[in-house]
Amino acid sequence: MTTIALPTGRSLGDCVEILKGAGLPTENLSNAGRHLVVADGPFRYLLGKPTDIPTLVSQGAADLALVGNDVTDESEVDVTEILDTGRGKCFMAVAGTPETAVRFDGHVTNLMGLRVATKYVRTASRTFEEWGAQIRVLNLNGSVELAPALGLANCIFDIVQTGGTLKANGLVVIRRTAEVSLRLIANRSALQLRWSVLRETVDAIQKFVADATN
Ligand code: PRP
């Protein structure tokens, strides 16, 4: 039995497509309803919140997982990234009002003390630190676009897919900071101890990804 953790929410559809494309059984997964553990042939799928996926893998509850690198970059847990599926593409960005965007045009000192709302506290802090700017982070767990409108923050650091949420809230991308896509990750010990079992699945996903990009 191989256990694969998958993120609920908007990435789940892409994950099912990848697994299906790789020839893994997905019939029960596609009809999971409210079930969080789904058995499909020799596979068991765990459905968790995106931010919990690295933990499920590092703790050994799952051998493998599909999850965005926005989540693994933010998480401090130890997992191994095996491959980039190239699916579920989006990007990380600093976004704000056009007025705030002007502060990013000049010297880095213009960014000192900037209030940044985000659910990616570590990644945001790291990114601004690399630019040499000391900022104040406001940790919100969702709907971060609210913060500039309410005067709680000057800008946000968030994931952007269609750009629809930014547009609807009068915000623009100020700096695109990283590309994001669904990655296949693994538990480090499972990779070593169960490679003979996991290999077929990893190879099948790799082949699907390679065929799709050629
Ligand atoms: C994410 C992100 C943005 C939105 C971007 O939130 O935080 O709010 O999606 O997508 P778009 O560019 O296609 O509009 P999500 O929908 O995951 O919910 P959340 O705000 O509760 O985190």
Residues whose N, C-alpha, C, O or C-beta is under 5 A from the ligand:
A	BS01	PRP	N141 G142 S143 V144 D158 I159 V160 Q161 T162 G163 G164 T165 L166
